[in-house]
Amino acid sequence: MDFKKIVNQHQNEIIKTLQELLRIESVLDPSTITKEMPFGKGINDALCYMLNIAKKDGFNVLNDEGYAGEISYKSSNSKDAVGILCHLDVVPAGNNWTYPPYEAKIVDGKIYARGTTDDKGPTIACYYALKFIKEANIKLKKEIKIILGTDEETSWRGINHYLQKYPMPSVGFAPDCSFPLVYGEKGRMSFDLTTKINGDDIFEYIKGGERYNVVIDEVVAKLKVDLQKEFTEYLTKYHLKGKVENDLYYIEGLASHAMEPEKGINAGLHMCNFLSAYSKHPLVKFMAEYFFDDPFFHKMDLAYSDYEMGPITVNIGIIDIKPDSSRVTLDSRFPVRYDIEKFKAKFNNILENNHLLISASTFKEPHYVSPDDELVKLLYEAYVKNTSDTVNKPFTVGGGTYAGVLKKGVAYGMGFPGEVELAHQRNEYLQIDSLLKGILIYIDAILALGEIDA
């Protein structure tokens, strides 16, 4: 079967389908939540779009009350299944895009839109891989299930709801990272911090950020005092973009994924650092003292770098500070060998000494599959077959994907070595050539894991 020819023949259809999905603004929207749409209209529209297409193409589909979806291909009586775990929700677009973030405009062979790489492009690639296998009438020993999550970018409520009702395949992959493949993912801790001490200060509010897992790219503070001269000097010193309009002070940063906060410029931390010389607010001073220019916990003496998974990191994703109430969020990614008990003891002690409290928190263990496992070998072979790349090897990352809900799962594509990582950043794009190449890799991966029934 010449799948490369088939993919090329259907290129326009593939691109059109992806563009239509990208034009759905599938961001968590509390204002449109209903019983049938637990995460709002946009996410529900994206879920229904995918399930409707799959149903028209003859797949078995399932809608888990708007929390998740399933597209399955079963050609034998086997109870074994392979899971392909995707997600349809996206983080907010953010600011300063060159092209509108939901237009899905094609420029120089690239599709620009929020979600092209995280995770709608990979979802469409996996869907068409399975579609072409089905249309070729290839019989597999195992059922293939594409499971569509809807709340991956926030708190995984969609996939958790699905897990409570339906059996999860024991093996599979999440196309939500990079090739060749990711066999280990760091654990994740998040904290909402507030303070015991509130009171009048030099500002009415400081506000920036929308998600735990995105570096703050814009922040605004409304001040009660005139610090325009000092502010301009600060912007110049740190080569930042910003402005003052009336009493509003703005700083523009650079968004990045929380798994690599060092690649971004955290506007919120810069604002805290600037104001720390004038404000007495505990959270403002705490952010400046412990996290400004330090995404690795060095200033708390809690830094650690693992030989296989790299360093523990921390991102400040949301800042909402007022004299009478406050909230700052931390998103930390830690390697499998990190001493969590030591972290908790020291971290809590530092918070107590700075008059701060944890108002909410989450915790997720690291996920790890041996690089010598058969799953890793089969998927790596599918990658090498279609790329001839034997230089790049399976690796570990700081991000967390749905692979972690599988007993044996890895993150598998769809970013290729050498490509710029733009997930959660402005001007996110996917190269069309990479999309088509990804489909071919996923075809061979599905055939290998599903086992052709000769």
N, C-alpha and C positions, 0 to 999 in steps of 0.2 A: 504493500500500500504506500503510495507516494503522498505522504501527508504534507510535505513541503509544497507540492503543487496545489493541493487542496486548500491549504492556508492562504497561499497567494491568490488563488481564484476567488476567495471569499474576503479579501482584504477590505474592500469598501463596506461590506456588511458588518464586519467586525468593528471597524472604526465608527460607523454610524451608531451601532449599539452602544459602544463605550461613550460616545459623545452624548447620547440621550440620557444615559445614566449619570454622567458628570453634571449635566444641567439641572439635576434635582439637588436642591440645597439640603442635603440630609444631615443637618446639624441638630443636635438635641435642642428641642424647643418646648420648654415648659408651658408656654402660652397656648399651645394647641394639643396638649395631652388629653386623651380620652381613654376610656376602657379599651376601645379597639385600637388606639394608637398610643401605646404606653410611653413613647419617646417623642411624640409630636408628629405633625403631618409630613414634614420633609423625609424623615427616616422611614415612615410608613410607605410613602410614595415610592421610595427606592426599593423597599422590600417587595411591594406589589409588582413593580416593574419587572424585577428579575423573575419572580414566580410566574407571572403571566407569560413572559417569553418562553420560559422552560416548559410550561404547560402546552403552549402552542407547538413546541418542538417535540412533544410526545413524552416528556419526562414525567415521572411521578413527583408531585410536589406536596409540600406540607407547610402550612402557616401556623406557627405556634402562637396564636393569639396576639400577633403583632410583635412578639418578643424576639422571634428568630424564624428562619425559614430553612427548608431542606429541599434539595433537588437530587433525586437519586436515579441511578441506572443499575438495574439488576437483571442479569442474564442467566443466572443459575439458581439452584435451591439452597446454596450455601448461606449459613447465618453469619459468616465472617464479612466484615465491612472495612473499607478504607475511608477515612475521613479527610476531607479537604475543607479546612476551616477559614472562612473569609469574613470580612465585615463591610457593611455598607454605610455606616456612619462616618462622618468626617469632622475634623476640628474646625472651628470658625476660620474664615478666610484670612483674617488679619488685614493689614493695611499695605498700601503702596504697591499694588500689583501693576505690572506693565500691561497685562491684558485682563479683562474682567474674569474673576475667579470661577464663575459658573457659566461662562460662554463656551468653553471647550474649543477655543480657537486653535487652528493648526497653523504653525509658522515654522518653516524650515524643517519639516518632517517631525515636529514635536507638537503634542497636544498639551496646551496649557489649561490647567484647571485644578481647583482644590480636589484632592482625592485621586489624581491620576496614578500616583504610585502607592498611596495609602488610603484605601486598599481596593479602589474600584477597577483600576487597570489590571492588577493581578486577578481579581475576581472574574473579570470578563475573559482573561486568558485561560483560566481554569475551566470556565464554562464552555468555551469553544473547543478546548481540548477534549472534554467529555462528549460534547455534541458531535464532533467529527468521528470519534470512536464509535458512538452509537449509530451514526448514519452509515458507517462502514460495516455495521452488523458484526462487530467483533465481540465474541462471547468471552466473558471474564469469569473466573472462579469466585471472585469476591464482589460484593455490592460496592459501588462507589457512591458516597454521599458528599455532596457539596453543602455544607452547613453555613448559613448566612447569619452572622451576628449583627446586632443593631446598636449596641451600647459599648463597643470596645474602647472608644476613646474616653469614656468616663469611668464607669464602675462595673462593667461586665454583667449588668443585670439581665441582658437579653440571653446570653449564652448560659448563664446560671439557671434561668427559668427553663430553658430547653433541657438542661442536664437533669432537672428534677422530674421531667416527664418522659424523656426518651433515652434509650441506651446510646452511649457515646462509643464510636469505634475505638478499639484499643490502639490502633496504629494509624498514622497519617501525617499530614503536614499542614502548615499555615503559610500561604503565599504572601507574607507580610513583612519581608525584610530584604535579604540579598542572596544572590548566588555566590559560591556554589551551594552552601547551606549552612544553617546555624544549629549546632547540636547542644548549645548551652545558652541559657538566658539568666541574667542576674535576677535576684529577688528584688522586691519593691516595697518600700515603706512610704506612706504619705502621712502628713501631719497638718492639722489646722491649728495654728497658734493664735492665742489671744493674750491679753494682759490683765493682771489684777489691779493695775493702776490706770485710771482714766482721769482726765481733767483738761482744762484749757491749755492750748498750745499755740504755736505760731501759725498753724494751718487749720483750715476747716475740714479738709480731707486730702488723702492721697489715694489714688485709684488707678489700677492697671492690671491687665491680665484677665483671661477667661478660663483657662484650663490648668490643671496641675502639671500636665506633661508638655507644656509649651513655654519656652523662655519668653518673658514679657517684652513685647516689641514696642509698646507705647505706654506712657504713664502721664498722668496729670495731677498736679497738686494745686489746691486753691489756698493761697497764703494770705495772712492778715498783715504781713509786714512787707516792705519793699526790699527785695533782694535781687533786683534785676542786674545790677552791676556784678555782684558776686556770682550770679547764675551764669551770666555771659562768660565770665572768666572760667567757670567750671567747665562749661561746654567746650571752650577752646582748649583747655588743658587736656581733656579726654577725647578730643576730636569727635564730638557728638553733634547731632542735629537736634535742635530744640527751638522753642520760642516762648515768648510771654505775651499773653493777650489779656489786658486788664489785670486781674489778680490770678490768672491761671498760668501755671508754669508747666510746659510740656517737654518731655524728652523722648526722642525716637531711638529705639534700639534695633536689635535684629533677632527675629524669632528663630528658634531651633528646637529640635526634639529634646525632651528632658533626659534622654539616655546619653546625650552628648551636649550638656549645657555649655561647655567651654567653646562650642562653635557659634554660640549666639552672643548677643550683647544685651544684658538684662537691664532694660530701662528702669524698672522698679528699684533694683538695687542701686543704680546710679542716683535715683532721686533720694533714696534713704541716705546714701553716703553724703550727698550734698547737704541735706537738711540736718544731718546729725550734729553739725557744728552749731546749730541754732535751736534745735528742738530738744525737749527733755523727755519725749515720749519713749517708753521702754522698747517698743517694737522697732521704732525707727533706729534707735541706737544699736539694738541687738542685730538687726539686719546688716547695718554698716560694719559693725565690729567683727561679726563672725562669718558673713557670707559674701560681702563685696570682694570681688576679684578672687574668690576661692570656692569653686564648685566641687572641691574634693575633701572637705572637712579638715584641712590642715590646721586652721585656726582653733579648732576644738580639740586638736590632738587626737582625732579619730580617723585620720587618713589610713588607707591600706590599699595596696595594689596586688592583685592575684596574678600569678604567672600565666594562668590560662584565661581568666575572664577580665583582667584589668582592674582599674580602681573603683572604689565606691565613689558615687557622684551625688550631688544634690542640686535641685533646681527650685527656685522660687517662682511659682507660677501665677499666683494671685495675691495682690496687695490691696486691701480695702481698710484703710486706717482713718478713724475719726476720733476726736477727743473723748467721745462717750462710748465708742465701740470699736472693735478692731478684729481683723482676720488676715492672716498671712499663711499661705500654703507652701509646704515643702514636699518635694517628690524626690526620694532617694532611691538609687539603684545600687545593690550590693552583690558582690561575688559569692560563690557557693561556700568559700572557706572563711568568710568574714565572721568575727566574733560578735554576734548580735547582743548577747547578754552584757558584754563590756560596753557596747554602744549605748544600750538603754540606760545603764546605770550612770554613765558619764553625761549623756545627753540630758537626762532628766535633772541631774544635779545642776547643770549649767542653766537650764530653764528656770529652776527654782531660784537660783542666785540672781537671775535677771527679772524676777517677778512675772514670769510668763507661765501660761497654762496650755495644755493640749486639749482642745475642745472636740476634736474628732481625729481618728486615725484609721489606717488600713495596713494590712501586712500580707505579703505574698512570698512564699518560699522560692528560691531559685529552681530552675528546671534544667535537667541535665540528662543527656543520652550519650553513652560512650561513643567516641568517634570510630570505634571498631565494630559497632553494631551493624547488622545486616541492612537495616533501614537506611543508615547513613551511606553505606556502600552502594546500594541500588540507586538511590537518588543522585549520588555523586556521579555514577556511571552515566545516567541519563543526561546530566549536565555536560559532561565531557564529550559524549557522543555528538551533541549538537553545537558545541563551541570549540572543540579541540583544545580546550584550555586545561592543561595539567599543572600549571604553575600555581594558581590560586587553590587553596585547600579549605575544607570546612573549618568553621571558626565559631567563636562565642560573641555575644553582644550584651549590651546593657538594657536593650528594650525588652518588653514583655509581649508575647504574642499568644494567640489561642493555642499554639502548640503545647502550652503548659497544661491544658485540660485533658490532653491525651495521655494515656499510660505510657505510650511510646510515640512521641511526636517531635518534629523539628520544624523550624522556620525555613522555608525553601523559596528563595526568590522574592520579588522579581527584579530587584536592582542588580545590575551587572557590574563586575569589577571595573573600576575606573570611571563609572558614572557619578555625577554629582548627586549627593544625598539631599533631597529637597522636601522630605516629609515634614509637615507642620511649618514649612517656611513659605514665604511669598514666592510667586512665580513657579510653583510646583508644576512640573511637566513630565511627560512620558514620551520617549522616542518611539515612533511607530515601528521602526525596525526591531526594537527591543520587545515590543508587544508581540510581534509575530514570532520572533525567536523564542519568547517565553512560552507561547502556545505549543511549539514543537517539543520543547523540553518537558512540559507538563503531559503531553501525549505519551511520551516514552516513560515518564514517571508513573502515570496511571496504569499503563500496560504492565510495567514491572511489578507494581504493588498489587494490582488486581489479578495478576496471573492469567495469561491467555488460556482459555479452556479449549485445547486442541481436540 
